[in-house]
Amino acid sequence: MKHGIHLDVRGLAPPEPLTRALQALENLSSVDRLCLLIDREPFPLYGILQDEGYHYATKIGADDYYEICIWR
């Protein structure tokens, strides 16, 4: 069964959103998904995810925020 971890980092100044996302990923099991809400596209995070073997999908929300779902 997949579980979801929701993390809203909108409004936080860099590098806090990236720091919090990476901390959440440390606890992500192989069946979990991290859903990250952020107010700008996190290009540095994408490179880290690719290097570490994560998959992700990005959607732009109705209020111009980004929702990134991350899984192994």
Rosetta constraint file for C-alpha pairs under 8 A:
AtomPair CA 1 CA 31 HARMONIC 6.81 0.50
AtomPair CA 2 CA 31 HARMONIC 5.01 0.50
AtomPair CA 2 CA 32 HARMONIC 5.27 0.50
AtomPair CA 2 CA 33 HARMONIC 7.12 0.50
AtomPair CA 3 CA 31 HARMONIC 6.73 0.50
AtomPair CA 3 CA 32 HARMONIC 4.75 0.50
AtomPair CA 3 CA 33 HARMONIC 6.26 0.50
AtomPair CA 4 CA 32 HARMONIC 5.75 0.50
AtomPair CA 4 CA 33 HARMONIC 4.93 0.50
AtomPair CA 4 CA 34 HARMONIC 5.86 0.50
AtomPair CA 4 CA 35 HARMONIC 6.92 0.50
AtomPair CA 5 CA 32 HARMONIC 7.27 0.50
AtomPair CA 5 CA 33 HARMONIC 6.13 0.50
AtomPair CA 5 CA 34 HARMONIC 4.72 0.50
AtomPair CA 5 CA 35 HARMONIC 6.04 0.50
AtomPair CA 6 CA 34 HARMONIC 5.99 0.50
AtomPair CA 6 CA 35 HARMONIC 4.85 0.50
AtomPair CA 6 CA 36 HARMONIC 6.09 0.50
AtomPair CA 6 CA 37 HARMONIC 7.87 0.50
AtomPair CA 7 CA 21 HARMONIC 7.57 0.50
AtomPair CA 7 CA 34 HARMONIC 7.34 0.50
AtomPair CA 7 CA 35 HARMONIC 6.18 0.50
AtomPair CA 7 CA 36 HARMONIC 4.89 0.50
AtomPair CA 7 CA 37 HARMONIC 6.22 0.50
AtomPair CA 8 CA 36 HARMONIC 5.92 0.50
AtomPair CA 8 CA 37 HARMONIC 4.64 0.50
AtomPair CA 8 CA 38 HARMONIC 6.46 0.50
AtomPair CA 9 CA 16 HARMONIC 7.94 0.50
AtomPair CA 9 CA 17 HARMONIC 5.38 0.50
AtomPair CA 9 CA 20 HARMONIC 7.82 0.50
AtomPair CA 9 CA 36 HARMONIC 7.32 0.50
AtomPair CA 9 CA 37 HARMONIC 5.98 0.50
AtomPair CA 9 CA 38 HARMONIC 5.32 0.50
AtomPair CA 9 CA 39 HARMONIC 7.77 0.50
AtomPair CA 10 CA 17 HARMONIC 7.77 0.50
AtomPair CA 10 CA 37 HARMONIC 6.32 0.50
AtomPair CA 10 CA 38 HARMONIC 4.53 0.50
AtomPair CA 10 CA 39 HARMONIC 5.07 0.50
AtomPair CA 10 CA 65 HARMONIC 7.83 0.50
AtomPair CA 11 CA 38 HARMONIC 7.75 0.50
AtomPair CA 11 CA 39 HARMONIC 6.85 0.50
AtomPair CA 12 CA 16 HARMONIC 6.22 0.50
AtomPair CA 12 CA 17 HARMONIC 6.27 0.50
AtomPair CA 13 CA 17 HARMONIC 7.16 0.50
AtomPair CA 14 CA 18 HARMONIC 7.19 0.50
AtomPair CA 15 CA 19 HARMONIC 6.13 0.50
AtomPair CA 16 CA 20 HARMONIC 6.05 0.50
AtomPair CA 17 CA 21 HARMONIC 6.13 0.50
AtomPair CA 17 CA 38 HARMONIC 7.47 0.50
AtomPair CA 18 CA 22 HARMONIC 6.15 0.50
AtomPair CA 18 CA 42 HARMONIC 7.72 0.50
AtomPair CA 18 CA 45 HARMONIC 6.63 0.50
AtomPair CA 19 CA 23 HARMONIC 6.25 0.50
AtomPair CA 20 CA 24 HARMONIC 6.21 0.50
AtomPair CA 21 CA 25 HARMONIC 6.25 0.50
AtomPair CA 21 CA 36 HARMONIC 7.37 0.50
AtomPair CA 22 CA 26 HARMONIC 6.51 0.50
AtomPair CA 23 CA 27 HARMONIC 7.34 0.50
AtomPair CA 24 CA 28 HARMONIC 6.67 0.50
AtomPair CA 24 CA 34 HARMONIC 7.58 0.50
AtomPair CA 25 CA 34 HARMONIC 7.35 0.50
AtomPair CA 28 CA 32 HARMONIC 5.74 0.50
AtomPair CA 28 CA 33 HARMONIC 7.11 0.50
AtomPair CA 28 CA 34 HARMONIC 7.32 0.50
AtomPair CA 28 CA 71 HARMONIC 7.94 0.50
AtomPair CA 29 CA 72 HARMONIC 7.93 0.50
AtomPair CA 30 CA 71 HARMONIC 7.32 0.50
AtomPair CA 30 CA 72 HARMONIC 5.64 0.50
AtomPair CA 31 CA 71 HARMONIC 7.61 0.50
AtomPair CA 31 CA 72 HARMONIC 7.58 0.50
AtomPair CA 32 CA 71 HARMONIC 6.47 0.50
AtomPair CA 32 CA 72 HARMONIC 7.98 0.50
AtomPair CA 33 CA 69 HARMONIC 6.43 0.50
AtomPair CA 33 CA 70 HARMONIC 5.45 0.50
AtomPair CA 33 CA 71 HARMONIC 4.83 0.50
AtomPair CA 33 CA 72 HARMONIC 7.96 0.50
AtomPair CA 34 CA 68 HARMONIC 7.86 0.50
AtomPair CA 34 CA 69 HARMONIC 5.54 0.50
AtomPair CA 34 CA 70 HARMONIC 5.03 0.50
AtomPair CA 34 CA 71 HARMONIC 6.60 0.50
AtomPair CA 35 CA 67 HARMONIC 6.58 0.50
AtomPair CA 35 CA 68 HARMONIC 5.63 0.50
AtomPair CA 35 CA 69 HARMONIC 4.35 0.50
AtomPair CA 35 CA 70 HARMONIC 6.40 0.50
AtomPair CA 36 CA 66 HARMONIC 7.86 0.50
AtomPair CA 36 CA 67 HARMONIC 5.51 0.50
AtomPair CA 36 CA 68 HARMONIC 5.06 0.50
AtomPair CA 36 CA 69 HARMONIC 6.28 0.50
AtomPair CA 36 CA 70 HARMONIC 7.98 0.50
AtomPair CA 37 CA 65 HARMONIC 6.84 0.50
AtomPair CA 37 CA 66 HARMONIC 5.72 0.50
AtomPair CA 37 CA 67 HARMONIC 4.70 0.50
AtomPair CA 37 CA 68 HARMONIC 6.63 0.50
AtomPair CA 38 CA 42 HARMONIC 7.91 0.50
AtomPair CA 38 CA 65 HARMONIC 5.76 0.50
AtomPair CA 38 CA 66 HARMONIC 5.26 0.50
AtomPair CA 38 CA 67 HARMONIC 6.58 0.50
AtomPair CA 39 CA 64 HARMONIC 6.99 0.50
AtomPair CA 39 CA 65 HARMONIC 4.40 0.50
AtomPair CA 39 CA 66 HARMONIC 5.91 0.50
AtomPair CA 40 CA 65 HARMONIC 6.46 0.50
AtomPair CA 40 CA 66 HARMONIC 6.42 0.50
AtomPair CA 41 CA 66 HARMONIC 6.38 0.50
AtomPair CA 42 CA 46 HARMONIC 6.68 0.50
AtomPair CA 43 CA 47 HARMONIC 6.91 0.50
AtomPair CA 44 CA 48 HARMONIC 6.65 0.50
AtomPair CA 45 CA 49 HARMONIC 6.12 0.50
AtomPair CA 46 CA 50 HARMONIC 6.24 0.50
AtomPair CA 47 CA 51 HARMONIC 6.16 0.50
AtomPair CA 48 CA 52 HARMONIC 6.11 0.50
AtomPair CA 49 CA 53 HARMONIC 6.14 0.50
AtomPair CA 49 CA 54 HARMONIC 4.99 0.50
AtomPair CA 49 CA 55 HARMONIC 7.01 0.50
AtomPair CA 49 CA 56 HARMONIC 7.85 0.50
AtomPair CA 50 CA 54 HARMONIC 5.84 0.50
AtomPair CA 50 CA 55 HARMONIC 7.23 0.50
AtomPair CA 53 CA 72 HARMONIC 6.82 0.50
AtomPair CA 54 CA 70 HARMONIC 6.71 0.50
AtomPair CA 54 CA 71 HARMONIC 5.74 0.50
AtomPair CA 54 CA 72 HARMONIC 4.72 0.50
AtomPair CA 55 CA 70 HARMONIC 5.73 0.50
AtomPair CA 55 CA 71 HARMONIC 5.34 0.50
AtomPair CA 55 CA 72 HARMONIC 5.88 0.50
AtomPair CA 56 CA 68 HARMONIC 6.55 0.50
AtomPair CA 56 CA 69 HARMONIC 5.39 0.50
AtomPair CA 56 CA 70 HARMONIC 4.34 0.50
AtomPair CA 56 CA 71 HARMONIC 6.30 0.50
AtomPair CA 57 CA 68 HARMONIC 5.63 0.50
AtomPair CA 57 CA 69 HARMONIC 5.35 0.50
AtomPair CA 57 CA 70 HARMONIC 6.78 0.50
AtomPair CA 58 CA 66 HARMONIC 6.74 0.50
AtomPair CA 58 CA 67 HARMONIC 5.68 0.50
AtomPair CA 58 CA 68 HARMONIC 4.45 0.50
AtomPair CA 58 CA 69 HARMONIC 6.55 0.50
AtomPair CA 59 CA 66 HARMONIC 5.77 0.50
AtomPair CA 59 CA 67 HARMONIC 5.20 0.50
AtomPair CA 59 CA 68 HARMONIC 6.50 0.50
AtomPair CA 60 CA 64 HARMONIC 6.17 0.50
AtomPair CA 60 CA 65 HARMONIC 5.78 0.50
AtomPair CA 60 CA 66 HARMONIC 4.59 0.50
AtomPair CA 60 CA 67 HARMONIC 6.24 0.50
AtomPair CA 61 CA 65 HARMONIC 5.16 0.50
AtomPair CA 61 CA 66 HARMONIC 5.78 0.50
AtomPair CA 61 CA 67 HARMONIC 6.72 0.50
